């Protein structure tokens, strides 16, 4: 069962009074249906969508009125058959037809049906959209079974995963192999099957490198292994790879999926920088822990309670392990949701139990009562994240450290100044008087009006609210506080009678026998009678400020005033470091900017220290009560910190209980922890787990076919000191793992899913292995660059770093990793999907990344001159596929390269930009022009500031040639130019690349209203002057030359010269060359002079340069199945 963890749904569970959805959804009668399984089986991803996005909404908004015990209008929404049956009046939801479903219309509040839910607010747009999507996809629902009867000691006690792990007896087989192989062989023999032959050494060597390091061997290293005659060659290679630092890098990524690792905290409002500056310390701890073969029981314990393993106050790099609990989504600061997420990642990730499913009700299938969920909740809610994370390391760069400390101190100074500014408002007589005047008026204001009026008065509404509550608390009684008695008397006077009646009240309060506090009484006696309430406010302001600034005499009367002001509920009692509670939205936004500055320093400064994202125990543990239906406003029985009831329900008493929890989870008597991690490791080596539901070993998960094998491995794992490396050795040295991946018709028939392990599973490289091996093959990757801050995907150094070190953003996830099934970091990921979709192929074929790696592979492949011979091809194959090409492959590759080279000839992108002398200047068709030597423009610019243009020189206008220029304008759709001095013509040339027939279309516009016009010419080196025209200012003309025969090398010249002078001689002229593919075919665009504007590299700046033939071949090889899959 997949727990329901989507943030939006959780918000509905935890925000207070539950929303109750009933459903009078129109008219249809039928008999009440009992719980049953859906008629069809739905894909796992659809079930996950339902569990995360739909069931929580139904549970919190609908189940109270539409459940097994109470079905308003005959409608039941807590099981599949009930939804299909509908209400007493009508079908309410039709799978696949969202538009016709009355359930959807009801929650959308559409006409014709009763709006749902009846109580509370309308569902959020996101929840409605999810329910609509769920109906449209066919209303996926998990298979339903009778729920566990928790109180009756049911049959769950015999469930396979709840049995103590014991070493099963070794089967008696005659097949040679390890103990692992004996268990596998016994199952195969029952079906009349056998192992596949062992994979050849080359395949096995590549497979070993990929499974343990996620990288490829070099051709030389692979050949060394292939030619090693020793019988223990494979074992030696396994040991070598396990001792490689790249082993930890590869296997850390597998664990980070479990830990829902990300470098951001998820969505936050208010402009908060959501990046975690120190999440990387957890990732690096995982890498180092795996490389050092930290025993798995300690690996788990440190991630739950590393702080408990150290002396109080001591720091150590191991504290980074606590990131397992803290790199989660922050859920915008909602502690209830954060704690729920921690329960989920711990119980699903380590125990393989969906404890979060017991948040609102007893677990439907497993023996996990709601009280167990809240016992875990009490554990994690008894811990907190400190404001200051502990430092676990410093950069070895003291100047950088000093610069960092100085910069942080400056920001902290700004933050403190903000706090002191707000703090001082309550200690400034004029400002405090303004607040007190407002307090008297505020009693009639509603919430929104209160904030608005406070804003108009330039007061902080939260301070004002605190003062209102202070005054009300001590005056709205039969016996007002002596300090505020005068306030009450004066405040009761109507404004229009204040001046007349205040003197008598003042005199009465100033009498010696008045119950008014003497400080107030004496001050009233000294001052004239107040003329308005502002005078009263001034009096109190003066006294309060005197008291708060420590200037008051030391006597009981003043102590009474101080006691009133320093009451814990008084805004005056708030210390300067806590004053942020009174910030306005503007204050908070300003403080966020300052916090973001520090966050940026922590993220980017080379002098920033390394900090561990820890949790620490609260001063006093916080045992919770059960929240009925997940609602914190409805509390049930206490749920003290403790372990799962089905495993004894041990109560935890040491602090938060995190260490005791870790010890219980890693106890040898725990039947789950070892099985779960062994299953996860097996899944990575075989591409398929022994237990299909890797994070749910509950009663819904059937006994695996290879249970004896799983128990054998789990028992050995614990016997071997919980060593993951020893577990790897046991698996990888087995005959089972070393099989080839070739099936047979008999195996396809008897063991189609390969549950009997009769061959190895062929798998596509996951995202990280795909990216890393492509970068490795192109020699871009620097595997030794390990650890440290994450590198953004678009950073210039990204291609030198392994994928595990790239920035993981849970709020805006990168598209390409997602296409290749990267684990969603929003929540714990049990196992990655293994999809094959068109987007993957499109990326490999067309992405700049794949193309760039192919280009580099080709560049690094030795070639003799310009001839790509068989040795070059052999080198390329060795580099990419780690083998020599077969003779027929050399023949095919040679043909491919020659054909690719032929296809790259004859491109029409042959434009040239420059100038030449034209004589005579007044040429006509009867007196052909003479074009002098062509000189290319030398100065090219392609920047946002300068645009895209060619000019004579850096100086503009050029001292000799004037305003000659050729540039692309009008959103890259036109070419603009300007004539030169004298007979110097601005020249655009096009060179025919092949023999063909073309059509020229060249729209011209003299786009100034002054000057004396421009002379234009279109000239062919073969046919002479084609067209010419004098264009007057602001005149346009479209030149068209039909059916022009050209030979390879012919030059078409588009020339402009000044009319009489060069003043106002700017223009747009954008020739297009069209081609006729066959004699009677229509002409089609071949090249556009603006679109295909050339850079100095003689290629259009808006088009990628075509790959060389060798690069194209390299591209074919790195996206081939042989490269992208593991056999």
Beta strands, then each sheet from edge to edge (+ up, - down):
strand 1: 383-384
strand 2: 391-393
strand 3: 610-611
strand 4: 616-617
strand 5: 624-627
strand 6: 635-639
strand 7: 763-764
strand 8: 911-919
strand 9: 930-931
strand 10: 935-936
strand 11: 939-943
strand 12: 947-951
strand 13: 965-969
strand 14: 974-978
strand 15: 984-991
strand 16: 996-1005
strand 17: 1014-1020
strand 18: 1024-1031
strand 19: 1036-1046
strand 20: 1051-1058
strand 21: 1066-1075
strand 22: 1084-1088
strand 23: 1125-1126
sheet 1: 1+ 4-
sheet 2: 2+ 3-
sheet 3: 5+ 6-
sheet 4: 7+ 23-
sheet 5: 9+ 8- 10+
sheet 6: 9+ 8- 15+ 20- 17+ 18-
sheet 7: 11+ 12- 13+ 14- 21+ 16- 19+
sheet 8: 11+ 12- 13+ 14- 21+ 22-
end
